[in-house]
Amino acid sequence: MLQDERPVVLHLGVYKPTATTFEGVFMITGMMIGAGILALPSAVAGLGVLVGAGLMLFVGLVTLILHLALGEVAVRTAGPMQLPGFAGKYLGRWAEGLVSVTIILRSFGALLAYLIGSGAVLSALFGGRESSWTAIFWSLGSLLVWAGLARVKLAEKIIGSVVILVVIGISFYLFPSITLTNLDLFNFTNWLAPLGVILFAFSATPAIAEAHAVLPGSERRFRRALIIGTLLSTLVYILFAVAVVGVLGDTVTEVATVALGNKFGAGMLLFANIFAILAMSTAYMGVGTALKETFIWDYKIKKLTAAFLVAVVPIGLFVLGLRSFILILEVVGGIFIATENIIMALVFYKARLQGDIKPKYFRLPHAIFFTGVVLITYLAVLGVSLYDIGVKLFY
């Protein structure tokens, strides 16, 4: 058997081989291109293709700025940290606590969304009630999270790489079937909700510190990986959303692959929805395992109790009636992720002033301007999302 002879780096108590630029790119795309892509066509259909694609491009560029800003924070900071650690170091304990809470809430929200989405996909594949399939998916997923399988990260890496190829393949397969009448350039009938959904899909901030940890001593490769990974994910998102909406129009479902299967028959039903369930399964195990480890390592909760919380809270919310895939993604993206990104923009500005290490190469120009762009964008998303969710819940 061939041995991996690359140098290793110690990160958070675990020895990992140093990564190549290519592997750094797929750390970013693997985090970004996941189950969130299944909701993007529905979001774009509520905006119109031109506005939707333009908004995704804009969010992608702002995400790139945020990723580069956080990359610089990681480079300027001595010692390995994740987002709460950066917030605590540069803004104080209040920021560390707030970011910790948003991470926990976004994780529970994502797990709930995957439960809802998996029920819809499995019902489309095999028939039966969505709630019954959700219960089966939850049972198996919870067992795997409780077991703490070491291969969860490997599965994420492999499927994350395959997902890009599958999404591109489906998109090009759909393009000959696009109907021009489905490509509404403007559609403002439901323009508020998509903002949070898009933000959820573009979220990959936890991967920044991980990528920096396994690309030590190479600011150029780290920067290159962030740029390529973010832009590649953005282009794949736009390609898939435009192709699906161009084919399905206003018949697109909250989980896009369900409608694709209904339109193109058994072959697409099987292929697209197996891809969807694999994406959601991997995301569920990854998010669930990370949340369990957060409870164990950061909050000193016993392993069994941590696994119990990860398993029970999402299914409890489902039983209580929270079953809208799009609404959950809007809450997670528009409130929790937007709040987290606002804090991270402030962290970047403080790190520029108070960082431990002066970067040799990794330096985002015009710090005040770009900090302002990020803050204004995510404050706007937060405000719009709070308004839209309030209207849906109370009117």
C-alpha positions as CSV (number, residue, x, y, z in Angstrom):
1,M,0.0,0.0,0.0
2,L,1.3,3.5,-0.9
3,Q,1.9,5.7,2.1
4,D,1.1,9.4,2.1
5,E,4.5,11.0,2.7
6,R,3.3,14.6,2.8
7,P,4.3,16.6,5.9
8,V,1.7,16.6,8.7
9,V,0.4,19.5,10.7
10,L,-1.1,19.4,14.2
11,H,-4.6,21.0,14.2
12,L,-6.8,21.0,17.3
13,G,-5.1,17.9,18.6
14,V,-5.3,15.9,15.4
15,Y,-2.4,15.3,13.0
16,K,-3.4,15.9,9.4
17,P,-1.4,15.8,6.1
18,T,-0.8,19.1,4.5
19,A,-3.1,19.8,1.6
20,T,-2.5,20.7,-2.0
21,T,-4.2,23.8,-3.5
22,F,-6.6,21.4,-5.3
23,E,-7.6,19.8,-2.0
24,G,-8.0,23.3,-0.5
25,V,-10.4,24.2,-3.3
26,F,-12.5,21.2,-2.6
27,M,-12.6,21.9,1.1
28,I,-14.4,25.1,0.2
29,T,-16.6,23.7,-2.6
30,G,-17.4,20.6,-0.4
31,M,-18.7,22.9,2.3
32,M,-20.6,25.3,-0.1
33,I,-22.1,22.9,-2.6
34,G,-24.3,20.7,-0.5
35,A,-28.0,20.3,0.2
36,G,-28.6,24.0,-0.1
37,I,-28.3,23.8,-3.8
38,L,-31.6,21.8,-3.9
39,A,-33.5,24.9,-2.8
40,L,-31.9,27.5,-5.1
41,P,-34.1,26.9,-8.2
42,S,-37.2,27.5,-6.0
43,A,-35.5,30.7,-4.8
44,V,-34.7,31.9,-8.3
45,A,-38.2,31.1,-9.6
46,G,-39.5,33.5,-7.0
47,L,-37.2,36.3,-8.3
48,G,-37.1,35.7,-12.0
49,V,-34.0,34.3,-13.8
50,L,-32.2,37.6,-14.5
51,V,-32.7,39.0,-11.0
52,G,-32.0,35.6,-9.4
53,A,-28.8,34.9,-11.3
54,G,-27.6,38.5,-10.7
55,L,-28.4,38.2,-7.0
56,M,-26.5,34.9,-6.7
57,L,-23.5,36.4,-8.5
58,F,-23.6,39.4,-6.1
59,V,-23.8,37.1,-3.1
60,G,-21.0,35.0,-4.5
61,L,-18.8,38.0,-4.8
62,V,-19.6,39.3,-1.3
63,T,-19.0,35.7,0.0
64,L,-15.6,35.8,-1.8
65,I,-14.7,39.1,0.0
66,L,-15.8,37.5,3.3
67,H,-13.8,34.4,2.7
68,L,-10.7,36.4,1.9
69,A,-11.3,38.6,4.9
70,L,-11.5,35.5,7.2
71,G,-8.5,34.0,5.4
72,E,-6.5,37.1,6.4
73,V,-7.8,36.8,10.0
74,A,-6.6,33.2,10.1
75,V,-3.2,34.2,8.7
76,R,-2.9,37.1,11.2
77,T,-3.8,35.0,14.2
78,A,-1.3,32.9,16.1
79,G,-2.6,29.4,17.0
80,P,-5.5,27.4,15.5
81,M,-9.0,28.8,16.1
82,Q,-12.5,28.5,14.6
83,L,-15.1,31.3,14.3
84,P,-16.0,31.7,18.0
85,G,-12.3,31.8,18.9
86,F,-11.7,34.6,16.4
87,A,-14.7,36.5,17.7
88,G,-13.6,36.2,21.3
89,K,-10.0,37.2,20.6
90,Y,-10.8,40.3,18.6
91,L,-14.2,41.5,19.9
92,G,-14.6,40.0,23.4
93,R,-16.6,37.3,25.1
94,W,-19.9,38.7,24.1
95,A,-19.0,38.2,20.4
96,E,-17.7,34.7,21.1
97,G,-20.9,33.8,22.9
98,L,-23.1,35.2,20.1
99,V,-21.2,33.4,17.4
100,S,-21.3,30.2,19.4
101,V,-25.1,30.5,19.8
102,T,-25.6,31.3,16.0
103,I,-23.5,28.2,15.1
104,I,-25.6,26.0,17.4
105,L,-28.9,27.4,16.1
106,R,-27.8,27.2,12.4
107,S,-26.7,23.6,13.0
108,F,-30.0,22.6,14.5
109,G,-31.9,24.5,11.7
110,A,-29.8,22.8,9.0
111,L,-30.5,19.3,10.6
112,L,-34.2,20.1,10.6
113,A,-34.1,21.2,6.9
114,Y,-32.3,17.9,6.0
115,L,-34.9,15.9,7.8
116,I,-37.7,17.7,5.8
117,G,-35.9,17.5,2.5
118,S,-35.0,13.8,2.9
119,G,-38.7,12.9,3.6
120,A,-39.8,14.7,0.4
121,V,-37.0,13.0,-1.7
122,L,-37.6,9.5,-0.3
123,S,-41.3,9.8,-0.7
124,A,-40.8,10.8,-4.4
125,L,-38.5,7.7,-4.9
126,F,-40.5,5.0,-3.0
127,G,-43.9,6.4,-2.3
128,G,-45.5,6.7,1.1
129,R,-45.8,9.5,3.6
130,E,-43.1,12.1,3.8
131,S,-43.2,12.1,7.6
132,S,-42.7,8.3,7.7
133,W,-39.6,8.6,5.6
134,T,-38.3,11.5,7.6
135,A,-38.6,9.3,10.7
136,I,-36.6,6.5,9.0
137,F,-33.9,8.9,7.8
138,W,-33.7,10.5,11.3
139,S,-33.3,7.1,12.9
140,L,-30.4,6.0,10.7
141,G,-28.7,9.4,10.7
142,S,-28.9,9.7,14.4
143,L,-27.3,6.3,14.9
144,L,-24.4,7.2,12.6
145,V,-23.9,10.5,14.4
146,W,-24.1,8.8,17.8
147,A,-21.5,6.2,16.6
148,G,-19.2,9.1,15.7
149,L,-17.9,7.3,12.6
150,A,-14.4,8.4,11.7
151,R,-15.3,8.0,8.0
152,V,-17.9,10.7,8.0
153,K,-15.3,13.3,6.9
154,L,-14.0,10.9,4.2
155,A,-17.6,10.5,2.9
156,E,-18.1,14.3,2.9
157,K,-14.9,14.7,0.9
158,I,-15.7,12.0,-1.7
159,I,-19.4,13.0,-2.2
160,G,-18.6,16.7,-2.2
161,S,-16.2,16.1,-5.1
162,V,-18.8,14.0,-7.0
163,V,-21.6,16.4,-6.4
164,I,-20.0,19.1,-8.5
165,L,-19.7,16.7,-11.5
166,V,-23.3,15.5,-11.0
167,V,-24.7,19.0,-10.8
168,I,-22.9,20.1,-13.9
169,G,-24.0,17.0,-15.7
170,I,-27.6,17.5,-14.8
171,S,-27.5,21.1,-15.8
172,F,-26.1,20.4,-19.3
173,Y,-28.6,17.6,-19.7
174,L,-31.4,20.1,-19.0
175,F,-30.2,23.0,-21.2
176,P,-31.7,21.6,-24.5
177,S,-35.1,21.3,-22.8
178,I,-35.2,24.9,-21.6
179,T,-38.4,26.8,-22.5
180,L,-37.9,30.5,-23.1
181,T,-41.3,31.3,-21.6
182,N,-40.0,29.9,-18.3
183,L,-37.1,32.4,-18.2
184,D,-39.0,35.3,-16.6
185,L,-36.5,38.1,-16.4
186,F,-38.2,39.7,-13.5
187,N,-40.6,38.2,-10.9
188,F,-41.2,40.1,-7.7
189,T,-44.1,38.0,-6.4
190,N,-41.9,36.4,-3.8
191,W,-38.6,38.4,-3.8
192,L,-37.9,38.5,0.0
193,A,-37.7,34.8,1.0
194,P,-34.9,33.8,-1.5
195,L,-32.3,36.0,0.2
196,G,-32.0,33.8,3.3
197,V,-32.1,30.7,1.1
198,I,-29.3,31.9,-1.1
199,L,-27.2,32.9,1.9
200,F,-27.7,29.4,3.4
201,A,-26.4,27.8,0.2
202,F,-23.4,30.1,0.0
203,S,-22.3,29.6,3.6
204,A,-18.8,28.0,4.0
205,T,-17.1,30.1,6.7
206,P,-16.2,27.2,9.0
207,A,-14.1,25.7,6.1
208,I,-11.8,28.8,6.0
209,A,-10.0,28.0,9.2
210,E,-9.8,24.3,8.3
211,A,-8.3,25.1,4.9
212,H,-5.7,27.4,6.5
213,A,-4.7,24.8,9.1
214,V,-3.8,22.2,6.4
215,L,-2.1,24.8,4.1
216,P,0.5,26.1,6.5
217,G,3.2,28.4,5.4
218,S,1.7,29.0,2.0
219,E,-0.3,32.2,1.9
220,R,-0.4,32.2,-1.9
221,R,-1.9,28.6,-2.2
222,F,-4.4,29.4,0.6
223,R,-5.5,32.6,-1.1
224,R,-5.8,30.8,-4.5
225,A,-7.8,28.0,-2.9
226,L,-10.3,30.4,-1.4
227,I,-10.8,32.3,-4.7
228,I,-11.1,29.3,-6.9
229,G,-13.3,27.4,-4.5
230,T,-15.8,30.3,-4.0
231,L,-16.0,31.3,-7.6
232,L,-16.4,27.7,-8.8
233,S,-19.2,27.1,-6.4
234,T,-20.9,30.4,-7.5
235,L,-20.8,29.4,-11.1
236,V,-22.1,25.9,-10.5
237,Y,-25.0,27.4,-8.4
238,I,-26.0,29.8,-11.2
239,L,-25.7,27.1,-13.9
240,F,-27.9,24.6,-12.0
241,A,-30.6,27.2,-10.9
242,V,-31.0,28.7,-14.4
243,A,-31.2,25.2,-16.0
244,V,-33.8,23.9,-13.6
245,V,-36.0,27.0,-13.7
246,G,-35.6,27.2,-17.4
247,V,-37.1,23.7,-17.7
248,L,-39.6,23.7,-14.9
249,G,-40.7,27.3,-14.6
250,D,-43.2,27.9,-11.7
251,T,-43.7,24.1,-11.3
252,V,-40.3,23.8,-9.5
253,T,-40.7,22.3,-6.0
254,E,-38.9,23.3,-2.8
255,V,-36.6,20.3,-3.3
256,A,-35.8,20.8,-7.0
257,T,-34.9,17.1,-7.8
258,V,-38.5,16.0,-6.9
259,A,-39.9,18.1,-9.7
260,L,-37.2,17.0,-12.1
261,G,-38.1,13.4,-11.5
262,N,-41.8,14.2,-12.0
263,K,-41.1,15.8,-15.4
264,F,-38.4,13.5,-16.9
265,G,-39.6,10.1,-15.7
266,A,-38.0,7.2,-13.9
267,G,-34.4,7.7,-15.0
268,M,-34.1,11.3,-13.8
269,L,-36.3,10.5,-10.7
270,L,-33.8,7.8,-9.7
271,F,-30.6,9.6,-10.6
272,A,-31.4,13.1,-9.3
273,N,-33.1,12.0,-6.1
274,I,-30.3,9.5,-5.2
275,F,-27.9,12.4,-5.6
276,A,-30.1,14.6,-3.4
277,I,-30.4,12.0,-0.6
278,L,-26.7,11.4,-0.7
279,A,-26.0,15.1,-0.4
280,M,-28.5,15.5,2.5
281,S,-27.2,12.3,4.2
282,T,-23.6,13.4,4.1
283,A,-24.6,16.9,5.2
284,Y,-26.7,15.6,8.1
285,M,-23.9,13.4,9.3
286,G,-21.3,16.1,8.9
287,V,-23.3,18.8,10.7
288,G,-24.6,16.4,13.4
289,T,-21.1,15.1,14.1
290,A,-19.6,18.6,14.2
291,L,-22.3,19.8,16.6
292,K,-21.9,16.8,18.8
293,E,-18.2,17.4,19.0
294,T,-18.8,21.1,19.8
295,F,-21.0,20.1,22.7
296,I,-18.4,17.6,24.0
297,W,-15.2,19.7,23.5
298,D,-16.3,23.3,23.9
299,Y,-19.1,22.8,26.5
300,K,-17.9,19.7,28.3
301,I,-21.1,17.9,27.8
302,K,-21.0,14.1,28.2
303,K,-20.9,12.2,24.9
304,L,-24.3,10.4,25.4
305,T,-26.0,13.7,26.4
306,A,-24.5,15.5,23.4
307,A,-25.6,12.8,21.0
308,F,-29.1,12.9,22.6
309,L,-29.4,16.7,22.0
310,V,-28.3,16.4,18.4
311,A,-30.8,13.7,17.8
312,V,-33.8,15.0,19.7
313,V,-34.0,18.7,19.0
314,P,-34.4,18.6,15.2
315,I,-37.0,15.8,15.3
316,G,-38.8,17.5,18.1
317,L,-39.1,20.7,16.0
318,F,-40.4,18.6,13.2
319,V,-43.0,16.9,15.4
320,L,-44.1,20.4,16.6
321,G,-44.9,21.3,13.0
322,L,-41.9,23.1,11.5
323,R,-42.0,21.4,8.1
324,S,-41.3,24.0,5.5
325,F,-38.0,23.4,3.8
326,I,-37.7,26.8,2.3
327,L,-38.8,28.6,5.5
328,I,-36.2,26.8,7.6
329,L,-33.5,27.7,5.2
330,E,-34.6,31.3,5.2
331,V,-34.5,31.4,9.0
332,V,-31.0,29.8,9.1
333,G,-29.5,31.8,6.3
334,G,-31.3,35.1,6.7
335,I,-31.0,35.3,10.5
336,F,-28.3,33.0,12.0
337,I,-25.8,33.0,9.1
338,A,-26.3,36.7,8.4
339,T,-25.7,37.6,12.1
340,E,-22.6,35.4,12.1
341,N,-21.2,37.1,9.0
342,I,-21.8,40.6,10.4
343,I,-19.7,39.6,13.4
344,M,-17.0,38.1,11.2
345,A,-16.7,41.4,9.2
346,L,-16.1,43.3,12.4
347,V,-13.5,40.6,13.4
348,F,-11.7,41.2,10.2
349,Y,-11.4,44.9,10.8
350,K,-10.1,44.4,14.3
351,A,-7.7,41.7,13.2
352,R,-6.3,44.1,10.6
353,L,-5.4,46.5,13.6
354,Q,-4.5,44.0,16.3
355,G,-3.4,40.7,14.6
356,D,-0.5,38.7,16.0
357,I,1.2,38.2,12.6
358,K,1.8,40.5,9.7
359,P,1.0,38.6,6.4
360,K,3.7,38.5,3.7
361,Y,1.2,38.1,0.9
362,F,-2.3,37.6,2.1
363,R,-3.7,41.1,2.5
364,L,-7.2,42.2,1.3
365,P,-6.9,45.8,0.0
366,H,-9.2,48.6,0.9
367,A,-10.2,47.1,4.3
368,I,-12.6,49.8,5.3
369,F,-14.5,49.7,2.0
370,F,-14.8,45.9,1.9
371,T,-15.8,45.7,5.5
372,G,-18.5,48.2,4.7
373,V,-19.7,46.2,1.7
374,V,-20.0,43.0,3.8
375,L,-21.7,44.7,6.7
376,I,-24.3,46.5,4.6
377,T,-25.1,43.4,2.6
378,Y,-25.6,41.1,5.6
379,L,-27.4,43.8,7.6
380,A,-29.8,44.2,4.7
381,V,-30.3,40.5,4.4
382,L,-30.9,40.2,8.2
383,G,-33.5,43.1,8.1
384,V,-35.3,41.8,5.1
385,S,-35.4,38.2,6.4
386,L,-36.7,39.3,9.8
387,Y,-39.5,41.3,8.1
388,D,-40.5,38.4,5.7
389,I,-40.4,35.7,8.4
390,G,-42.4,37.9,10.7
391,V,-45.0,38.5,8.0
392,K,-45.3,34.7,7.3
393,L,-45.5,33.8,11.0
394,F,-47.9,36.4,12.3
395,Y,-50.1,37.5,9.4
